[in-house]
Amino acid sequence: MSQPLTAVSLSGVTKDFGRVRAVRGVDLELQQGEVVAFLGPNGAGKTTTIDMILGLSKPTSGEVRVLGIEPRAAIARGLVAAVMQTGGLLKDLTVRETVEYTRSLFVDTKPTDEVLATAGITEIADRKVAKCSGGEQQRLRFAMALLSDPALLLLDEPTTGMDVEGRRAFWQSIRQDAKKGRTVLFATHYLEEADQYADRIVLVSHGTIVADGTGSQIKSLASGRVVRVTWENADTEAITRLGGVDDVEVRGDQVYIHAKDSDTVAKYLLTQTSARDLEITAKGLEDAFLSLTGTTDSTDSTHSTEGAQS
Ligand SMILES: Nc1ncnc2c1ncn2[C@@H]1O[C@H](COP(=O)(O)OP(=O)(O)OP(=O)(O)O)[C@@H](O)[C@H]1O
């Protein structure tokens, strides 16, 4: 089989807004046909990164390439399309008129009926945009993005406002196109959505990538337990050397050890160290997300996410 082509490449990308560093040295490569979730909390830098891939803004430093060329050149060639959260719709046009109008701006496009069908909005084609629900408007944006049959599709929280059935149909259609080689990068806050629909999850927090792997790799970070002990002058290095330890956090005299094999950790702590008052709790997916994206209140912590790096 031939080597997959690189659809998106970011190297050493940073973006500053005045004194705010929104993106801090991101290196990322997406291969053609991958469906990748860009997962992170509010303000993580997802939209800023997508804007740079779309050529809407330039990195402060580093380089962005789309299918081997400058983002703006890739857009000009109709290779890239996006579904953003807001804007871009004229309320007085019908759904069909909106697609027809957008179509008139391109040289080579898919037929209107085909994109309406793929986006699941054939039945509301004659409805005015103003009368469409938020989820229906998102589907209309999706239909417009499909017109140029883009090699790369960028989606910023695409299913906002869609009901369960709408989401399912939307993702089914995305997955079908990915099989034909389309690369999809979507930003989301939802771990479940990322896990269910992406081949790969890139977890971002405070402008950096904190984990990058398949859903099951990311979930394996969450599959372990947390061992908490009271331990003055903790020797965290020794703990990190034990097998299966993902993360060690120190908060004053409390030490939290995130580990796959909590029995070994507990045995070691109680027999080889002065740690006491030991407690073991199971860690959920949501907890893993929060601890990896640094949205817990741990101020004095060390993180290690090597387990999820691909
Ligand atoms: N035009 C701007 N001027 C100043 N600061 C900005 C600008 N755009 C983004 N930021 C800041 O950059 C950081 C990253 O924002 P960004 O919108 O990329 O995050 P996000 O991950 O997309 O968040 P959300 O999930 O809320 O959409 C935030 O701290 C934000 O306040």
PDBQT file of the ligand as one rigid body, heavy atoms in Angstrom, charges set to zero:
ROOT
HETATM    1  N1  LIG A 401      -8.977  37.620  18.812  1.00  0.00    +0.000 N 
HETATM    2  C1  LIG A 401      -8.528  37.354  20.045  1.00  0.00    +0.000 A 
HETATM    3  N2  LIG A 401      -8.012  38.326  20.820  1.00  0.00    +0.000 NA
HETATM    4  C2  LIG A 401      -7.535  38.047  22.065  1.00  0.00    +0.000 A 
HETATM    5  N3  LIG A 401      -7.546  36.825  22.634  1.00  0.00    +0.000 NA
HETATM    6  C3  LIG A 401      -8.051  35.824  21.911  1.00  0.00    +0.000 A 
HETATM    7  C4  LIG A 401      -8.581  36.020  20.587  1.00  0.00    +0.000 A 
HETATM    8  N4  LIG A 401      -9.024  34.828  20.111  1.00  0.00    +0.000 NA
HETATM    9  C5  LIG A 401      -8.787  33.928  21.095  1.00  0.00    +0.000 A 
HETATM   10  N5  LIG A 401      -8.216  34.515  22.173  1.00  0.00    +0.000 N 
HETATM   11  C6  LIG A 401      -7.785  33.844  23.426  1.00  0.00    +0.000 C 
HETATM   12  O1  LIG A 401      -7.003  32.717  23.057  1.00  0.00    +0.000 OA
HETATM   13  C7  LIG A 401      -7.280  31.611  23.883  1.00  0.00    +0.000 C 
HETATM   14  C8  LIG A 401      -7.705  30.426  23.042  1.00  0.00    +0.000 C 
HETATM   15  O2  LIG A 401      -9.002  30.673  22.481  1.00  0.00    +0.000 OA
HETATM   16  P1  LIG A 401      -9.736  29.674  21.473  1.00  0.00    +0.000 P 
HETATM   17  O3  LIG A 401     -10.989  30.357  21.033  1.00  0.00    +0.000 OA
HETATM   18  O4  LIG A 401      -8.784  29.237  20.436  1.00  0.00    +0.000 OA
HETATM   19  O5  LIG A 401     -10.089  28.449  22.431  1.00  0.00    +0.000 OA
HETATM   20  P2  LIG A 401     -11.052  27.204  22.163  1.00  0.00    +0.000 P 
HETATM   21  O6  LIG A 401     -10.280  26.004  22.595  1.00  0.00    +0.000 OA
HETATM   22  O7  LIG A 401     -11.537  27.218  20.761  1.00  0.00    +0.000 OA
HETATM   23  O8  LIG A 401     -12.220  27.502  23.185  1.00  0.00    +0.000 OA
HETATM   24  P3  LIG A 401     -13.829  27.173  23.080  1.00  0.00    +0.000 P 
HETATM   25  O9  LIG A 401     -13.940  25.709  23.333  1.00  0.00    +0.000 OA
HETATM   26  O10 LIG A 401     -14.380  27.987  24.179  1.00  0.00    +0.000 OA
HETATM   27  O11 LIG A 401     -14.290  27.578  21.715  1.00  0.00    +0.000 OA
HETATM   28  C9  LIG A 401      -8.326  32.076  24.889  1.00  0.00    +0.000 C 
HETATM   29  O12 LIG A 401      -7.657  32.467  26.053  1.00  0.00    +0.000 OA
HETATM   30  C10 LIG A 401      -8.958  33.263  24.185  1.00  0.00    +0.000 C 
HETATM   31  O13 LIG A 401      -9.470  34.173  25.132  1.00  0.00    +0.000 OA
ENDROOT
TORSDOF 0
